[in-house]
Structure formats: structure tokens, C-alpha cells
């Protein structure tokens, strides 16, 4: 079982005021509404208590908008009973947004207010148990409307607002919330069987009659939480964070968007998922830039826009493509096992670990091992490309020293440069700031770029490159490499064509082609909030740099 502690995390935060109170009210309601089976009773009770405490700080319009955003996703019985005790507009929105099984409705109906039962009768998707209970319910208008009866042995008088039950008796409020949670849990525990929940996408009777929205402007605070949005319904987007990748079926950005936020980098066309009302639910594309205080220069958040993906962007991410991508990853996983075994046995023969072997036999085993390693590298590239396409490739933030990187590249590329008789000279302007990425990600990007460049060289050619830090609001490390002779005069579009190869010895060429390798480097750089640029004479690679160091220019050369 996967434990979801997001609600506990929100409840540990400070008690907010103003606009932040509305944001937290929406967050708590949203987290409680979905997957209630992952929440223990104590957490549910704490969530209801927080909603009650925030009630006077959040106006009715914001509460109603937040509940409407839960359309088709309100699956928590205690939360539904609680919302139905609110003002009529909130109650009506909660009944419309609820998605309960017939048995859960039978548990909830006796706890609903008269207003809630009245609205519930208009739904056409209720089961027989719920219909029977509603037919036995007292008719509306007989006396004062009862806003909330939580426990049968606790008498309540007419309540103007049930969220302020007995305000002078705080312990009574806590007891009623606890009893509500315990009573519904008891109902579900004594059931012999469980009826599965109906599909959440059945929205025939719960749609909003408004025009379609193709784009939404938004603004976040410095924590990445959206605090302002232009266009209805605000409750579906205000309170969503862009700082963390989406969790399960919840709202949020992909790994690229979350990584861009951590690095305070502009993001372009990051995938974004929104939930709630049908008008906004689904996949979006997000572009945004960070903004800073004019006086202090302090980071204040992001401003940007989310838009619906166009046909070309959406075509590659339907269910069939997702299934094919998963099949490809499974195939790659299954092919790695025999290849690793082949490489292992080839090393045993070449090193004569089990006894002497002839020179011809060892030469053949070495050739087999080289080909197997080449295949393995190709499969690794396919796996990485598939993960990038699925938004599963995330570069971890960290610090990577340029000296360590150059030493690793020297060891890793030595055999390739010797076989091609290529001299690689890298000029480094000191001090170069550390890369603001983990060492594995940085080495992966540089190794693939330089390997492709060396393979594209003629024998005996010289490659020159320089690495320096560019200072700005967001410092970056820029690596500039001279174009290999065999790809000079070729346009960027042709070079990035996956079918583009290199004429000559096929054993030298990348397994999946030069175009695929360069495109992979470009996508890896983009996922790390960097960029790959190709000009007539040079190839440029930009990656984020650490934000602290003093700059003085000193040229050194590492060969």
C-alpha cells in the first residue's frame, strides 16, 4: 500500500490569513476528497477541524468555487457531510461533485441536512438503496431547516451556520467531528462486501455550461503555489503547486517543469495536469518565467500561461503510445540481461580467468564484447529517450565540479580518441562555477555529445572547445565545441534528423545514428533546464551553474 502524507504536510504548515487561507482551504478539501481510503481517521478528523477553523477566513464564493473544482472527485463521505452543513451554495456544489457508491450514499444520507437531501433527489444516478432512503426522508419545509446532525445522541438546535456549532464549546465541536468520522468508519466496517466506486469520468449530469478555455494566465508565490489565475474556475488552479512533479492522478507539472522551478529557470511548454471541473481537467502545456522584486532582487515567483496542447503535441501521448512506450522499456530491460551475460563471459575468456586461451580466441571474444557493449549503449540511449518523452527523466539538483567532470571525460573518451587519432583540447576560463546538477546527469550529457563529435571527425583531426561561466540573473556554464569536419556545411535540421548517419566505417558510427545522438543530447539538456545550439562553425551546450562564486578570468588548457 502506498502511504499518502500530503494532507499531513499541509496541516503541519502555519495557520494562514487572507488569500493564503483560501488557498489552504482548497488544498485541504482537495486532498481529503480524493482517495479517502489512504487516510486514517485521525488525519481526516484533523482535516475537518482545519476546514472549520478556516471557515471564517474564507468567503462563501471561494469555498463554493473550490468545491465546484472537485466535480466528480469528491469521494470522502465525512467531507461530503461536512460540506453539506455549510451555506446552501457550498452544499449544492458538494452534492453535485460527489462520486459515491450506492452503499456509501446509504451511509451518508441520514447525516445530510434537509437542503442536502433535497438537492440529492435531483440526481439521476443514485442506486436503489439511496432512493429508498430518500423516499423515507422528511419533506423539506417542515419546520426550521436542520443544517447538520452529526451524532444522534447529541442534541442540536437550529443552526444558522453549522460550521460554527456551539462556538463557545470547543470540546463539543471536536467531539462531533470525531464522532462523525468514527460513525461513518463503523458503517463501512460492518458491511459484508464493498461495492466498487463508479467511474469518476461520468459527468453527463454534472457539467458546466460555459465556453471552453484554451489558455489560463497565472502567477505563483515564491514556494511555487499558484495564487492568482485569470478565468473561471479559479478553484481548479489556485493552490496547485508547480514546485513538485504530479503525484498519481493529482494536479501538477512534469519533472521538467518542477526541475525548472528549483533552478529558477524559464520553462517552455512543460506538461501540466489540472483536475476538477471538466472545463479545465486534463493535460495542458505551461510556459512561465521567474520574476524578482525590483528593490531587493529577491525571487518572488513565476508568471506564465497554461494552454491546451495542439494536435501535434497531443498526438504522441495517447493511451496507445503510452502502452507502446511501456512495451519498449520492458523489451529493453529484457535485452539487457543476456547482453550483460555475453559481456561477462567475453571478459572471462579475454582475461583467461578459467585457463589459457589462444590469441585468436581472445581476439574474437574481445570483438564480441565490444559489439555487445555498443548494443548495450544503444539500448541505454533508447531507454533514456523513452523516459524523456514520458516526462520521467528528472535531473537531480546538486553540485558537480568542472575539474571532476573533465577528469572523468578524459578517462571515458581515451580509447575512442586513440582509435580515431583525434586530439581534443578543452580551454577552461577560471574559475568556472560548479554545475547546478548531479554528477551523473552532467557526465551523461557531455559524454554523449563528445562521443558523437569524436566519431564525426576524420582520423587525425583536432577538436577545440572552451568552457566558461556566463554571469547573469541565472548563471550558466557554456561549453562551445568546434564542428567536426565531416558534419560541416550540414544544416541544424539535417543534423537533428534521427535518420542522419555518418558516411564511413559503420563500426565507428553511433548505433542509432548521429541525428538520434544529437537529438538525445538536446533533450537531455532541455530536461536539465539547459540548451543545445548548433551554428555554422560551433556546437554550444548550456547548463545551469551554481549561484555562488567570485569571478576572475584565467585561461588554462586541459588536453
C-alpha positions in Angstrom: 0.0 0.0 0.0 1.3 3.5 -0.9 1.0 5.9 2.0 0.0 9.4 1.1 1.2 12.0 3.6 0.4 15.2 1.6 -2.5 16.1 3.8 -0.4 15.8 7.0 2.2 18.0 5.3 -0.3 20.7 4.6 -1.7 20.6 8.1 1.7 21.0 9.6 2.0 24.4 8.0 1.3 27.7 9.7 -2.3 28.9 10.2 -2.7 31.4 7.2 -4.6 34.6 6.8 -6.0 36.5 3.8 -5.6 34.9 0.4 -3.4 32.2 1.8 -6.3 31.0 3.9 -8.4 30.4 0.8 -5.5 28.5 -0.8 -5.1 26.2 2.2 -8.8 25.6 2.5 -8.9 24.5 -1.2 -5.8 22.3 -0.7 -7.2 20.5 2.4 -10.6 19.9 0.7 -8.9 18.7 -2.5 -6.6 16.2 -0.6 -9.4 14.9 1.6 -11.8 14.4 -1.4 -9.6 12.0 -3.3 -8.5 8.5 -2.3 -10.1 8.6 1.2 -9.1 5.0 1.8 -5.4 6.2 2.1 -6.3 8.5 5.0 -6.6 7.3 8.6 -9.4 8.6 10.8 -7.1 10.8 12.9 -5.9 12.6 9.7 -9.5 13.0 8.4 -10.5 14.5 11.8 -7.6 16.9 11.7 -8.5 17.9 8.1 -12.2 18.6 9.1 -11.0 20.6 12.1 -8.7 22.8 9.9 -11.6 23.4 7.4 -13.8 24.5 10.4 -11.1 26.8 11.8 -10.5 28.4 8.3 -14.2 28.9 7.7 -14.5 32.5 8.9 -11.4 33.5 7.0 -12.6 32.2 3.6 -15.6 33.8 2.0 -18.5 31.8 0.6 -17.6 32.4 -3.1 -14.1 31.0 -2.6 -15.4 27.9 -0.8 -18.1 27.3 -3.4 -15.5 27.6 -6.3 -13.2 25.2 -4.5 -15.9 22.6 -4.1 -17.1 23.0 -7.7 -13.5 22.3 -8.8 -13.9 18.8 -7.2 -16.5 17.9 -9.7 -16.6 14.1 -10.0 -13.7 13.7 -7.5 -15.4 14.1 -4.1 -15.2 10.5 -2.7 -14.9 11.2 1.0 -18.1 10.6 3.0 -17.1 12.7 6.1 -16.1 15.6 3.9 -19.3 15.5 2.0 -21.4 15.5 5.2 -19.3 18.4 6.5 -19.7 20.5 3.3 -23.4 19.9 3.2 -23.6 21.7 6.6 -22.1 24.8 5.0 -24.1 27.6 3.2 -26.6 26.5 0.5 -24.3 27.2 -2.4 -21.5 25.1 -0.9 -23.9 22.3 -0.1 -25.3 22.3 -3.6 -21.8 22.2 -5.2 -20.8 19.3 -2.8 -23.8 17.2 -3.8 -23.1 17.8 -7.5 -19.4 17.0 -7.1 -19.9 13.8 -5.0 -18.9 10.5 -6.5 -20.0 7.7 -4.1 -21.2 4.2 -4.4 -24.8 3.3 -3.5 -23.7 1.8 -0.2 -21.7 4.9 0.7 -24.7 7.1 -0.2 -26.8 5.0 2.2 -24.3 5.7 4.9 -24.3 9.4 4.3 -27.9 10.3 3.6 -29.0 10.0 7.3 -26.3 12.6 8.2 -27.2 15.1 5.5 -29.0 18.3 6.1 -32.5 18.8 4.6 -31.0 21.1 1.9 -28.5 18.3 1.0 -31.2 15.6 0.8 -33.4 17.9 -1.3 -30.6 18.6 -3.9 -29.6 14.9 -3.8 -33.1 13.9 -5.0 -32.5 15.7 -8.3 -29.6 13.3 -9.2 -30.5 10.6 -11.7 -27.5 8.3 -10.9 -28.5 7.1 -7.5 -28.8 3.4 -6.6 -31.8 1.6 -5.1 -30.6 1.9 -1.5 -30.2 5.7 -1.7 -33.5 6.1 -3.5 -35.3 4.1 -0.7 -33.8 6.3 2.0 -34.7 9.5 0.2 -38.3 8.4 -0.2 -38.5 7.9 3.6 -36.8 11.3 4.3 -39.0 14.0 5.8 -40.1 16.6 3.3 -38.4 20.0 3.1 -40.2 22.9 4.8 -41.5 21.1 7.9 -40.1 23.4 10.5 -36.7 25.0 10.5 -34.1 23.5 8.2 -31.7 21.3 10.1 -28.2 22.1 8.8 -26.3 19.3 10.4 -27.0 16.4 12.8 -23.7 14.5 13.3 -24.5 12.2 16.2 -27.9 11.0 17.2 -27.3 11.4 20.9 -26.0 15.0 20.7 -29.0 17.4 20.5 -28.6 20.4 18.2 -30.8 23.4 17.8 -31.4 25.5 14.7 -28.0 26.5 13.3 -27.5 29.5 11.1 -24.2 28.0 10.0 -23.3 24.5 11.0 -19.6 25.1 10.7 -19.9 27.3 13.9 -21.6 24.6 16.0 -21.6 25.7 19.6 -18.7 28.1 19.2 -18.4 28.6 23.0 -17.9 24.9 23.5 -14.7 24.0 21.6 -14.6 20.5 23.0 -18.1 19.8 21.8 -17.0 20.7 18.2 -14.0 18.3 18.4 -16.2 15.6 19.8 -18.8 15.9 17.0 -16.1 15.8 14.3 -14.6 12.7 15.9 -17.9 11.0 16.2 -18.7 11.8 12.5 -15.5 10.2 11.3 -15.9 7.2 13.7 -19.6 6.6 12.8 -19.0 6.5 9.0 -16.0 4.2 9.6 -18.2 1.9 11.6 -20.8 1.8 8.9 -18.2 0.8 6.3 -16.6 -1.7 8.6 -19.7 -3.7 9.3 -20.5 -4.1 5.6 -20.0 -7.6 4.4 -19.0 -6.6 0.9 -17.7 -3.5 -0.8 -19.2 -2.1 -3.9 -16.6 -0.5 -6.2 -16.8 3.2 -6.9 -18.4 4.2 -10.2 -16.1 5.8 -12.8 -15.1 9.3 -12.0 -15.4 10.5 -15.6 -19.2 10.0 -15.8 -20.0 13.7 -16.0 -23.2 13.7 -18.1 -25.3 15.2 -15.3 -22.6 17.4 -13.8 -21.2 19.7 -16.5 -20.7 23.4 -16.5 -22.4 25.4 -19.2 -19.5 27.8 -20.0 -17.3 28.2 -23.0 -14.2 26.2 -23.4 -10.9 27.6 -22.0 -7.8 27.3 -24.2 -5.4 29.3 -22.0 -5.2 30.5 -18.4 -2.8 33.2 -17.2 -1.4 32.5 -13.7 1.0 33.7 -11.0 2.7 31.8 -8.2 4.3 32.8 -5.0 8.0 32.0 -4.1 7.0 28.5 -3.0 5.6 27.6 -6.4 1.9 27.7 -5.3 -0.4 29.3 -7.8 -2.0 32.3 -6.0 -3.8 34.0 -8.9 -5.4 32.9 -12.2 -7.3 34.6 -14.9 -10.5 33.0 -16.0 -13.0 30.6 -14.4 -13.0 28.4 -12.4 -10.2 29.7 -10.2 -10.7 26.9 -7.6 -9.3 24.3 -10.0 -5.9 26.0 -10.4 -5.4 28.3 -7.4 -3.5 26.4 -4.8 -1.8 24.0 -7.3 2.0 23.9 -7.0 4.5 23.8 -9.8 7.3 23.0 -7.5 6.8 19.3 -7.3 6.0 16.7 -10.1 2.5 15.5 -10.3 1.6 12.7 -7.8 -0.5 9.8 -9.1 -3.6 11.3 -10.7 -3.3 14.7 -9.0 -2.6 18.1 -10.5 0.9 19.4 -11.1 3.8 19.7 -13.7 6.0 17.1 -15.2 9.6 16.5 -13.9 11.0 19.1 -16.4 8.7 21.8 -15.0 9.5 21.0 -11.4 13.2 21.0 -12.1 13.0 24.4 -13.9 11.3 25.9 -10.8 14.0 24.6 -8.5 16.7 26.2 -10.7 14.6 29.4 -11.1 14.9 28.9 -14.9 12.3 29.9 -17.5 10.2 26.9 -18.6 8.7 26.4 -22.0 5.9 24.0 -22.9 6.3 21.9 -19.8 3.5 19.3 -19.4 0.9 20.3 -16.7 -2.1 18.4 -15.5 -5.1 20.0 -13.9 -8.0 18.3 -12.2 -11.5 19.2 -11.1 -14.2 20.8 -13.3 -14.4 19.3 -16.9 -13.6 22.7 -18.4 -10.0 22.6 -17.0 -9.4 18.9 -16.3 -6.8 17.2 -18.4 -3.4 17.9 -19.9 -2.0 21.4 -20.5 1.3 23.0 -21.7 2.9 25.5 -19.4 5.3 28.4 -20.2 6.4 30.8 -17.5 9.3 33.0 -16.4 10.5 33.8 -12.9 10.1 37.4 -11.6 12.0 39.2 -8.9 11.4 42.1 -6.6 12.5 45.4 -8.1 14.1 46.8 -4.9 15.6 43.7 -3.3 16.1 41.4 -6.3 14.5 38.6 -4.3 12.8 35.8 -6.1 9.0 36.2 -5.8 7.6 33.5 -8.0 6.6 32.7 -11.6 4.3 34.4 -14.1 3.1 32.5 -17.1 0.3 30.8 -19.0 -1.0 27.3 -19.4 -2.6 26.3 -22.7 -4.2 23.3 -24.2 -1.8 21.2 -26.3 -2.2 21.3 -30.0 -2.8 18.3 -32.2 0.8 17.7 -32.9 1.8 17.8 -29.2 -1.2 15.6 -28.1 -0.8 13.0 -30.8 2.2 11.3 -29.3 0.7 10.9 -25.8 -2.5 8.9 -26.2 -3.1 5.6 -24.5 -1.8 3.5 -27.4 1.5 5.4 -27.4 1.8 5.1 -23.6 1.3 1.3 -24.0 4.0 1.2 -26.7 6.4 3.2 -24.7 6.0 0.8 -21.7 6.4 -2.2 -24.0 9.7 -0.7 -25.4 11.0 -0.1 -21.8 10.1 -3.7 -20.9 11.8 -5.0 -24.1 15.0 -3.0 -23.3 15.0 -4.4 -19.8 14.7 -8.0 -21.1 17.5 -7.5 -23.6 20.0 -6.1 -21.1 20.2 -9.4 -19.2 21.6 -11.6 -22.0 23.9 -8.8 -23.2 25.4 -8.4 -19.7 25.9 -12.2 -19.6 27.6 -12.1 -23.0 29.9 -9.3 -21.9 30.7 -11.1 -18.7 31.7 -14.4 -20.4 33.7 -12.5 -23.1 35.7 -10.8 -20.3 36.4 -14.2 -18.7 37.8 -15.6 -22.0 39.8 -12.5 -22.8 41.4 -12.4 -19.3 41.9 -16.2 -19.3 40.3 -16.5 -15.9 39.3 -20.2 -16.4 42.5 -21.2 -18.1 44.7 -20.3 -21.1 43.1 -19.3 -24.5 44.6 -18.8 -27.9 45.3 -15.3 -29.2 42.6 -15.8 -32.0 40.0 -16.9 -29.4 40.8 -13.9 -27.2 40.6 -11.5 -30.1 37.3 -12.9 -31.1 35.9 -12.6 -27.6 37.1 -9.0 -27.4 35.3 -8.2 -30.7 32.1 -9.8 -29.3 32.4 -7.8 -26.1 32.9 -4.5 -28.0 29.8 -5.2 -30.1 27.7 -6.2 -27.0 28.8 -3.0 -25.2 27.8 -1.0 -28.3 24.4 -2.6 -28.3 24.0 -2.0 -24.6 24.9 1.7 -25.1 22.2 1.9 -27.8 19.6 0.3 -25.6 20.5 2.7 -22.8 20.0 5.7 -25.2 16.6 4.3 -26.3 15.6 3.9 -22.6 16.6 7.5 -21.8 14.8 8.8 -24.9 11.7 7.0 -23.9 11.8 8.3 -20.3 12.3 11.9 -21.6 9.3 11.5 -23.9 7.2 10.2 -21.0 8.4 13.0 -18.6 10.0 10.5 -16.3 13.6 11.8 -16.8 14.5 14.2 -14.0 17.9 15.7 -13.4 18.6 15.9 -9.7 19.8 19.1 -8.3 23.3 19.1 -6.9 26.9 20.4 -7.5 29.4 19.0 -10.0 32.9 20.4 -10.1 34.2 21.0 -13.6 37.6 19.6 -12.7 36.0 16.3 -11.8 34.0 16.3 -15.0 37.0 16.9 -17.2 38.9 14.1 -15.5 36.1 11.7 -15.9 35.7 12.6 -19.6 39.4 12.1 -20.2 39.2 8.6 -18.8 36.0 7.7 -20.5 36.9 9.0 -24.0 40.5 7.9 -24.1 40.1 4.7 -26.0 37.8 6.4 -28.6 40.2 9.3 -29.2 43.1 6.9 -29.6 41.3 4.7 -32.1 40.3 7.8 -34.2 43.6 9.6 -33.6 41.7 12.7 -32.5 43.1 15.4 -30.3 40.6 17.1 -28.0 41.7 20.4 -26.4 39.4 22.0 -23.8 40.1 25.6 -22.7 38.6 26.4 -19.3 38.2 30.0 -18.1 38.9 30.0 -14.4 37.1 30.0 -12.1 34.3 28.1 -13.7 31.4 27.6 -11.3 30.2 24.1 -10.4 27.3 22.8 -12.5 24.0 23.0 -10.6 23.2 19.4 -11.4 24.1 15.9 -10.1 27.3 14.5 -11.5 25.6 11.5 -13.2 23.4 13.9 -15.3 26.3 16.2 -16.3 28.6 13.3 -17.3 25.8 11.7 -19.3 25.2 14.8 -21.3 28.8 15.7 -22.0 29.9 12.1 -22.7 27.2 11.6 -25.4 27.9 15.0 -27.0 31.7 14.5 -27.2 31.4 10.8 -28.3 29.2 11.8 -31.2 31.6 14.7 -32.1 34.7 12.5 -32.0 33.1 9.8 -34.2 32.2 12.6 -36.7 35.9 13.6 -37.0 38.3 12.4 -39.7 41.3 10.4 -38.5 44.0 12.7 -37.1 41.6 15.7 -36.7 41.8 18.2 -33.8 38.8 19.4 -31.9 38.8 22.6 -29.8 36.4 23.6 -27.1 36.1 26.1 -24.3 34.1 26.1 -21.0 33.2 29.3 -19.2 30.7 30.7 -16.8 28.3 33.4 -18.0 27.1 35.7 -15.3 23.5 37.0 -15.1 20.4 36.7 -13.1 20.7 33.0 -13.6 24.4 32.0 -14.2 25.1 29.2 -16.7 28.1 27.2 -17.8 28.6 27.5 -21.6 30.5 24.8 -23.5 31.5 25.6 -27.1 32.9 23.0 -29.4 34.2 23.3 -32.9 32.3 21.4 -35.6 33.9 18.1 -36.7 34.9 18.3 -40.4 32.5 15.5 -41.5 29.4 17.4 -40.5 30.4 20.9 -41.6 28.0 22.5 -44.1 25.1 20.4 -42.8 22.1 22.4 -41.6 20.8 22.0 -38.0 17.6 20.4 -39.2 19.5 17.7 -41.1 21.9 17.1 -38.2 19.0 16.5 -35.8 17.2 14.2 -38.2 17.1 10.8 -36.4 17.8 9.1 -39.7 21.0 11.2 -40.2 24.2 9.0 -40.2 27.9 9.3 -40.9 29.4 8.0 -44.0 32.3 5.7 -43.5 33.0 2.7 -41.2 29.8 1.6 -39.7 31.6 0.4 -36.6 32.5 4.0 -35.8 29.0 5.4 -36.1 26.6 5.6 -33.2 24.3 2.6 -33.1 21.2 4.8 -33.6 22.7 7.4 -35.9 24.3 10.8 -35.3 21.0 12.6 -35.6 19.5 10.5 -32.8 22.5 11.1 -30.6 22.4 14.9 -31.0 18.7 15.0 -30.5 19.1 12.9 -27.3 21.7 15.4 -26.1 19.4 18.3 -26.8 16.5 16.7 -24.9 18.8 15.8 -22.0 20.0 19.4 -21.8 16.4 20.7 -22.0 15.3 18.4 -19.2 18.1 19.9 -17.1 17.0 23.5 -18.0 19.8 23.9 -20.4 20.1 24.1 -24.2 22.0 22.7 -27.2 22.6 25.2 -30.1 24.2 24.5 -33.4 25.8 27.2 -35.6 27.7 27.0 -38.8 31.1 26.7 -37.1 30.4 25.6 -33.5 28.1 23.4 -31.3 27.1 25.1 -28.0 25.9 23.4 -24.8 24.5 25.5 -21.9 23.7 24.1 -18.4 22.8 25.8 -15.2 25.6 26.8 -12.9 25.8 27.3 -9.1 24.7 30.7 -8.0 27.7 31.5 -5.7 31.3 32.3 -6.5 33.6 35.2 -7.4 34.7 35.6 -11.0 38.1 36.3 -12.3 39.2 35.2 -15.7 42.3 33.0 -16.1 42.8 30.8 -19.2 44.0 27.2 -18.6 44.1 24.4 -21.1 43.4 20.7 -20.3 44.2 18.2 -23.0 
